[in-house]
Amino acid sequence: MAAQDVLGQTARLASSSALLQVLFRVVTFGLNAFTLRYLSRELIGVVNVRLTLLYSTVVFLAREAFRRACLSGSAKRNWTKTINLLWLTVPLGVFWSLLLGLVWLHLLEVPDPSVVPHYQAGVVAFGLSAIIELLGEPFWVLAQAHLFVRLKVIAESLSVVSKCILTVTLVILYPHWGLYIFSLAQLLYVSVLVMCYVIYFVMFLGSPEATKKSFPVARVKALLPSFVEDETFVNWKEARLTWSFFKQSFLKQILTEGERYVMTFLNVLNFGDQGVYDIVNNLGSLVARFIFLPIEESFYVFFAKVLERGKTVKDQKQDDVAMAANVLELLLKLVLLIGLTITVFGYAYSQLALDIYGGSMLSSGTGPDLLRCYSLYVLFLAVNGVTECFTFALMCKEEVDRYNFVMLALSFIFLCISYFLTHWYGSVGFILANCFNMGIRIAHSTHYIHHYFKESTHRPLTGLLPSPALLLLYILSAVVTAFSEVWFCCDKGWMARLIHISTGALCLAATLVTMFCTETKLIHFVRSQ
């Protein structure tokens, strides 16, 4: 497949994934607002922090390394061996689910049954849901590798909508069920997700469309583990790369979910405070993750297909290098401007957003400071997602192994900083520690990118430099909206609030107009791709 075709399909995949993330975050956003009126903060804290952490940890440790290894490399792979390797995620998931389930049941603090009923059933259900989701891993990787955009959109949309409908129905009818509600909804979510992929491939394989596309798998039976006579069960090169990524993914999970591990294992916040923190965290990431995460996932596939892992820039096809450098530069500029916009306007509108969303329960206390800090954290998330996306797509096995040592040291430092900052600044300390963590990771990735392109004429890191006029307007907008918040928000009535909102809207409009006038190359890229 030509690099230009890969870019076009990757851009469509990123756009569709972004729309999915909008759906997921809006649903979570709405569910939190809805359940706050029916269920306790403690119950929401246990579900969204404790049980979701169990599920995400099992799934991440069992499949992340396999995904990265099996989506790398050229199209000339033996898919039978790749599928065999992917099926190893299931026994690995069973192992992690049993091990971590015992930890969650017997070593961690158990919530008060009168406040959070059926905790044990919740642990079992969320662990089981992780195993069920891993059953669809070979199907997911095949779909992702061949850029089946529509399948991903339909499967994940149906699963989210099903989960939402069941949750709302049970919360209204049986609020006393407690964790049973979220357990059943989680099991339904993963079941629908896996069944969508299975049904699609059952219908697709052997069809004229599959034959026309020369799809590498001909029969449904080929999607099951199988032995090939006189050949190894798996591709050992992929297996060794998977092991390298596994060591890295273990550390990356600690860094990604670090604050939840600190909350869960060190009890620095009670379940009610954990619930408030998670609600603010979901609100803060509503815009950030539905854009940045799909870009990272989709363009990782693009860079891995266009450039060959482990080769220097001189050994690559120069047309592909030029395209990859141009795309990287524009992606950096895109996420930087989105991050700056959220940081600048998020600071002055955090208290108003929380007051509208959850009333005084969220807008008083540490809620506004949490969301303001998260607005800054979004900027770090934006840049880190793209720089690591490129870095992980190009690192050879030896470089991945070396980076694992960096991640090990960074994980230890991050956990220590999280613990101490939380004791000094409360839940705000978690976000400050995450900013430090992301800053170090960005420094490492930008160093790798600079070193990779230094022997070429391409300088993609210039994407991190916005135009002076746009930067000046961001500064002016930050000052004007900050003064507007002091004068008009948030206890001076709705008319004052509307003036504050109008001030922000005018500043945002001026910023967007300047962006369209000064960043013409980026605007053309977004429109064309």
C-alpha positions in Angstrom: 0.0 0.0 0.0 1.4 3.4 -1.0 2.4 5.8 1.8 -0.2 8.4 0.6 -2.9 5.8 0.7 -1.9 4.7 4.2 -1.9 8.4 5.3 -5.5 8.9 3.9 -6.8 5.7 5.6 -5.0 6.5 8.8 -6.5 10.0 8.9 -10.0 8.6 8.4 -9.3 6.0 11.2 -8.1 8.8 13.5 -11.2 10.9 12.7 -13.6 8.0 13.3 -11.7 7.1 16.5 -12.0 10.7 17.6 -15.8 10.6 17.1 -15.9 7.4 19.2 -14.0 9.1 22.0 -16.4 11.9 21.9 -19.2 9.4 22.3 -17.4 7.6 25.2 -16.5 10.8 27.1 -19.9 12.4 26.6 -21.6 9.2 27.8 -19.3 9.1 30.9 -19.9 12.8 31.4 -23.6 12.3 31.3 -23.6 9.2 33.4 -21.6 10.8 36.2 -24.0 13.8 36.2 -27.0 11.4 36.2 -25.7 8.9 38.8 -24.6 11.7 41.2 -28.3 12.3 41.7 -29.1 8.7 42.5 -25.9 7.1 44.0 -23.3 8.1 46.6 -19.9 9.6 45.8 -18.4 6.6 47.5 -20.0 4.1 45.1 -18.9 6.2 42.1 -15.4 6.4 43.5 -15.2 2.6 44.0 -16.5 1.9 40.4 -14.5 4.6 38.6 -11.3 4.3 40.4 -10.9 0.9 42.2 -12.8 -1.5 39.8 -12.0 0.3 36.6 -8.3 0.2 37.6 -8.5 -3.6 38.0 -10.1 -4.0 34.6 -7.7 -1.5 32.8 -4.6 -3.1 34.5 -5.5 -6.6 33.4 -6.3 -5.6 29.8 -3.3 -3.3 29.5 -0.8 -5.8 30.8 -2.2 -8.7 28.8 -2.5 -7.1 25.4 -0.7 -3.7 25.0 2.7 -5.3 24.2 1.1 -7.7 21.7 -0.7 -4.9 20.0 2.5 -2.8 19.5 4.5 -5.8 18.3 1.9 -7.2 15.9 1.1 -3.8 14.4 4.7 -3.1 13.6 6.7 -4.2 10.5 5.9 -4.8 6.9 2.8 -6.4 5.4 4.9 -9.6 4.5 4.1 -11.3 7.8 2.9 -14.8 8.5 -0.5 -14.1 9.9 -1.0 -17.6 11.2 2.0 -17.1 13.6 0.8 -13.6 14.4 -2.7 -14.8 15.3 -1.1 -17.6 17.4 0.9 -15.0 19.3 -2.2 -12.9 19.9 -4.1 -15.8 21.4 -1.5 -15.8 24.2 -3.2 -12.7 25.5 -6.1 -14.8 26.9 -4.1 -17.1 29.3 -2.0 -14.0 30.2 -5.3 -12.2 31.0 -6.5 -15.1 33.1 -3.3 -15.0 35.1 -3.4 -11.3 35.7 -7.1 -11.4 36.5 -6.8 -14.1 39.1 -3.6 -12.5 40.7 -4.9 -9.0 40.8 -8.4 -10.1 41.8 -7.0 -11.7 44.9 -5.1 -8.5 45.7 -8.3 -6.4 45.3 -10.3 -8.8 47.5 -7.8 -9.6 50.3 -5.1 -7.0 50.5 -6.9 -3.7 49.8 -9.3 -1.9 52.0 -12.8 -3.2 51.5 -15.5 -0.6 51.3 -18.3 -0.4 54.0 -21.0 -2.8 52.7 -23.8 -0.4 53.9 -22.4 2.3 51.6 -20.9 0.3 48.8 -22.8 -3.1 48.6 -21.6 -6.2 46.7 -17.9 -5.3 46.4 -16.8 -8.9 46.0 -19.2 -9.5 43.0 -17.9 -6.3 41.4 -14.2 -7.5 41.6 -15.2 -10.8 40.0 -17.3 -9.2 37.3 -14.7 -6.6 36.2 -11.9 -9.2 36.2 -14.1 -11.5 34.1 -14.9 -8.7 31.7 -11.2 -8.2 31.0 -10.8 -11.9 30.0 -13.9 -11.7 27.7 -12.5 -8.6 25.9 -9.2 -10.4 25.3 -11.0 -13.1 23.4 -11.5 -10.5 20.6 -7.9 -9.4 20.4 -6.9 -11.3 17.2 -10.0 -9.8 15.5 -9.2 -6.3 16.7 -5.5 -6.4 15.5 -6.6 -7.8 12.1 -9.1 -5.0 11.8 -6.7 -2.3 12.9 -3.8 -3.5 10.7 -6.1 -3.4 7.6 -7.7 -0.1 8.7 -11.3 -1.3 9.0 -12.7 2.0 10.1 -16.4 1.3 9.9 -16.1 -1.9 11.9 -14.4 -0.1 14.8 -17.0 2.7 14.8 -20.0 0.3 14.8 -18.6 -2.2 17.4 -17.5 0.4 19.9 -20.6 2.6 19.4 -23.0 -0.3 20.0 -21.1 -1.5 23.1 -21.1 1.9 24.7 -24.7 2.6 23.9 -25.7 -0.8 25.3 -23.8 -0.2 28.5 -25.3 3.3 28.9 -28.9 2.1 28.4 -28.5 -0.8 30.9 -26.8 1.4 33.5 -29.5 4.1 33.4 -32.3 1.6 33.5 -30.9 -0.3 36.5 -30.0 3.0 38.4 -33.5 4.2 38.1 -35.2 0.9 38.8 -32.9 -0.8 41.3 -30.5 1.8 42.9 -30.1 -0.5 45.9 -28.3 -3.0 43.7 -25.1 -1.0 44.1 -22.1 -2.6 42.3 -24.4 -5.2 40.6 -25.5 -2.4 38.3 -22.0 -1.5 37.0 -20.9 -5.1 37.0 -23.7 -6.2 34.6 -23.2 -3.1 32.5 -19.5 -3.8 32.1 -20.1 -7.5 31.2 -22.6 -6.4 28.6 -20.2 -3.8 27.2 -17.3 -6.3 26.5 -19.7 -9.0 25.3 -21.3 -6.7 22.6 -17.8 -5.4 21.6 -16.3 -8.9 21.1 -19.5 -10.3 19.3 -19.4 -7.4 16.8 -15.9 -8.2 15.7 -16.6 -12.0 15.6 -19.8 -11.6 13.6 -18.2 -9.2 11.1 -15.3 -11.6 10.4 -17.6 -14.6 10.1 -19.5 -12.8 7.4 -16.4 -11.1 5.8 -14.0 -14.1 5.4 -14.7 -16.0 2.2 -16.8 -13.2 0.8 -16.1 -11.7 -2.7 -15.0 -8.5 -0.9 -12.3 -10.4 1.0 -11.1 -12.1 -2.1 -11.0 -8.8 -4.0 -8.8 -7.3 -1.2 -6.5 -10.4 -1.1 -7.2 -10.6 2.6 -4.4 -12.7 4.2 -6.9 -14.8 6.2 -9.2 -17.0 4.1 -11.3 -18.9 6.7 -12.8 -18.3 10.1 -10.9 -21.4 11.4 -7.6 -19.6 10.5 -8.4 -17.1 13.3 -8.1 -19.8 15.9 -4.7 -21.0 17.2 -3.2 -23.6 14.9 0.1 -25.5 14.5 1.9 -25.5 11.2 4.0 -28.6 10.5 7.8 -28.1 10.6 7.3 -24.5 11.7 7.4 -22.7 15.0 4.1 -21.9 16.7 4.9 -18.1 16.7 7.2 -15.7 15.0 10.1 -15.5 17.5 11.1 -12.1 16.3 7.6 -10.8 17.1 7.7 -12.7 20.4 11.0 -11.1 21.4 9.7 -7.6 20.4 6.5 -8.4 22.4 8.6 -9.2 25.5 10.5 -5.9 25.2 7.2 -4.0 24.8 5.7 -6.0 27.8 8.5 -4.8 30.1 7.8 -1.2 28.8 4.0 -1.5 29.0 4.2 -2.6 32.7 6.0 0.6 33.5 3.9 2.7 31.2 0.8 1.5 33.0 2.2 2.7 36.3 2.9 6.1 34.8 -0.5 6.3 33.0 -2.6 5.2 36.0 -0.2 6.2 38.7 -2.5 8.4 40.7 -5.1 5.6 40.8 -2.5 3.2 42.1 -1.5 5.6 44.8 -5.2 6.2 45.8 -5.9 2.5 45.7 -2.8 1.1 47.6 -1.8 4.0 49.8 -5.3 5.2 50.9 -4.3 8.9 50.6 -7.9 9.8 49.7 -11.2 8.3 51.0 -13.6 6.8 48.5 -15.8 10.0 48.5 -12.8 12.2 47.6 -11.7 9.6 45.0 -15.2 9.9 43.4 -14.9 13.7 43.2 -11.4 13.5 41.8 -12.5 11.0 39.1 -15.5 13.2 38.1 -13.2 16.2 37.7 -10.7 14.0 35.9 -13.3 12.9 33.4 -14.5 16.4 32.9 -11.0 17.6 32.3 -10.2 14.9 29.8 -13.5 15.2 28.0 -12.0 17.2 25.1 -8.4 16.1 25.5 -8.7 12.3 25.2 -11.3 12.1 22.4 -8.8 13.9 20.1 -5.3 13.0 21.3 -5.8 9.2 22.0 -7.2 8.4 18.5 -4.4 10.5 16.9 -1.8 8.5 18.8 -3.3 5.1 18.1 -4.0 5.7 14.4 -0.8 7.5 13.5 1.3 4.9 15.3 0.0 2.5 12.6 0.9 5.1 9.9 4.5 5.6 11.1 5.0 1.9 11.6 3.8 1.2 8.1 5.6 4.0 6.3 9.0 3.8 8.0 10.8 0.5 8.9 11.6 0.0 12.6 15.3 0.0 13.5 16.6 1.6 10.3 18.3 5.0 10.2 16.8 7.9 8.3 19.4 7.3 5.5 18.4 3.7 5.0 14.7 4.6 4.5 12.9 5.5 1.3 13.4 9.3 1.2 9.9 10.1 -0.1 8.5 8.2 2.8 10.8 10.0 5.2 9.7 13.4 3.8 6.1 12.4 4.2 6.5 11.1 7.7 8.5 14.2 8.8 5.8 16.5 7.3 3.0 14.6 9.0 4.8 14.6 12.3 5.4 18.3 12.1 1.8 19.1 11.4 0.5 16.7 14.0 2.7 18.4 16.6 1.4 21.8 15.6 -2.2 20.5 15.7 -2.1 19.0 19.2 0.0 21.9 20.5 -2.6 24.5 19.4 -5.5 22.3 20.8 -3.6 21.9 24.1 -2.8 25.7 24.4 -6.5 26.5 23.7 -7.7 24.2 26.5 -5.0 25.4 28.9 -5.7 29.1 28.3 -9.5 29.0 28.4 -9.7 26.1 30.9 -8.1 28.1 33.6 -10.7 30.9 33.6 -13.8 28.7 33.1 -13.1 25.7 35.4 -15.2 27.0 38.4 -18.1 27.9 36.1 -18.0 24.5 34.4 -18.0 22.6 37.7 -20.8 24.8 39.1 -23.1 24.1 36.1 -22.2 20.4 36.0 -22.4 19.4 39.7 -23.4 22.4 41.7 -21.6 23.5 44.9 -20.5 20.0 45.6 -17.9 20.3 42.8 -17.4 24.0 42.4 -16.5 24.5 46.1 -13.3 23.1 47.7 -10.5 21.8 45.6 -12.7 21.1 42.5 -11.9 24.3 40.5 -8.1 24.0 41.3 -8.2 20.4 40.2 -9.7 21.3 36.9 -7.3 24.3 36.4 -4.3 22.1 36.9 -5.8 19.5 34.6 -6.1 22.2 31.9 -2.3 22.6 32.1 -1.8 18.8 32.1 -3.8 18.6 28.9 -1.0 20.5 27.1 1.6 18.0 28.3 -0.7 15.1 27.2 -1.1 16.6 23.8 2.6 16.8 23.0 3.5 13.6 24.7 1.0 11.5 22.7 2.4 12.4 19.3 6.1 12.4 20.2 5.8 8.9 21.9 3.6 7.7 19.0 6.5 8.3 16.5 9.2 7.2 18.9 7.6 3.8 19.7 6.9 3.2 16.1 10.5 3.5 15.1 12.5 2.2 18.1 14.3 -1.1 17.5 14.3 -3.9 20.1 17.6 -2.7 21.7 16.3 0.9 22.0 13.1 -0.3 23.5 15.1 -2.3 26.1 17.2 0.7 27.0 14.1 2.9 27.3 12.7 0.4 29.8 15.4 1.3 32.2 14.5 5.0 31.8 10.8 4.1 32.5 11.8 2.1 35.5 13.6 5.0 37.1 10.8 7.4 36.1 8.1 5.1 37.5 9.8 5.1 40.9 10.3 8.9 40.9 6.7 9.5 39.8 5.2 7.3 42.6 7.4 9.1 45.2 6.5 12.5 43.9 2.8 11.6 43.7 2.8 10.4 47.4 4.5 13.5 48.8 2.7 16.1 46.6 -0.6 14.5 47.6 0.2 14.9 51.3 1.2 18.5 50.7 -1.5 19.6 48.2 -4.2 17.0 48.4 -5.6 15.6 45.1 -4.1 18.5 43.1 -0.7 16.9 43.8 -1.7 14.0 41.6 -2.0 16.3 38.6 1.2 18.1 39.3 3.1 14.8 39.5 1.5 13.8 36.2 2.8 17.1 34.6 6.3 16.2 35.8 6.0 12.7 34.5 4.8 13.9 31.0 7.5 16.5 30.9 10.3 13.9 31.3 8.7 11.6 28.7 8.4 14.5 26.2 12.0 15.4 26.8 13.1 11.8 26.0 10.9 11.5 22.9 11.9 14.9 21.4 15.6 14.0 21.9 15.0 10.7 20.0 13.2 12.6 17.2 15.9 15.2 16.9 18.6 12.5 16.8 16.7 10.5 14.2 16.3 13.4 11.8 19.6 15.1 12.4 21.2 13.5 9.3 18.4 14.7 7.1 17.1 18.1 6.1 13.8 17.6 7.9 13.1 19.3 11.2 9.6 18.1 12.4 10.1 19.5 15.9 9.5 23.0 14.5 5.8 22.0 14.8 6.2 22.9 18.5 6.7 26.6 17.6 3.4 28.5 17.1 3.4 31.8 15.2 4.4 34.8 17.3 1.0 36.6 16.5 -0.9 33.5 17.7 1.2 33.1 20.8 0.6 36.8 21.7 -3.2 36.4 21.3 -3.1 33.4 23.6 -1.4 35.5 26.3 -3.9 38.3 25.9 -6.8 35.9 26.0 -5.5 34.3 29.2 -5.2 37.8 30.9 -8.6 39.0 29.7 -10.5 35.9 30.7 -8.8 35.7 34.1 -9.9 39.3 34.9 -13.4 38.4 33.6 -13.6 35.5 36.0 -12.7 37.7 39.0 -15.3 40.3 38.0 -18.2 38.3 36.8 -17.9 34.7 38.1 -19.5 32.8 39.7 -21.7 34.1 42.6 -23.0 37.3 40.9 -26.0 35.9 39.1 -26.7 34.5 35.6 -26.3 37.9 33.8 -22.7 38.2 35.1 -22.0 34.6 34.1 -23.3 35.3 30.5 -20.9 38.3 30.3 -18.1 36.0 31.4 -19.0 33.4 28.8 -19.4 36.1 26.1 -15.9 37.4 26.9 -14.4 34.0 26.5 -16.3 33.4 23.2 -14.9 36.6 21.7 -11.4 35.8 22.8 -11.7 32.3 21.4 -13.1 33.6 18.1 -10.2 36.0 17.7 -7.8 33.2 18.5 -9.4 30.9 15.9 -9.3 33.6 13.2 -5.7 34.3 13.9 -5.0 30.6 13.7 -6.6 30.3 10.3 -4.6 33.2 9.0 -1.2 32.2 10.3 -1.2 28.4 10.2 -2.3 27.9 6.6 -0.2 24.7 6.1 -1.9 23.1 9.1 -5.4 24.1 8.0 -4.8 22.6 4.6 -3.6 19.4 6.2 -6.7 19.1 8.4 -9.0 19.9 5.5 -7.4 17.5 3.1 -6.9 14.5 5.4 
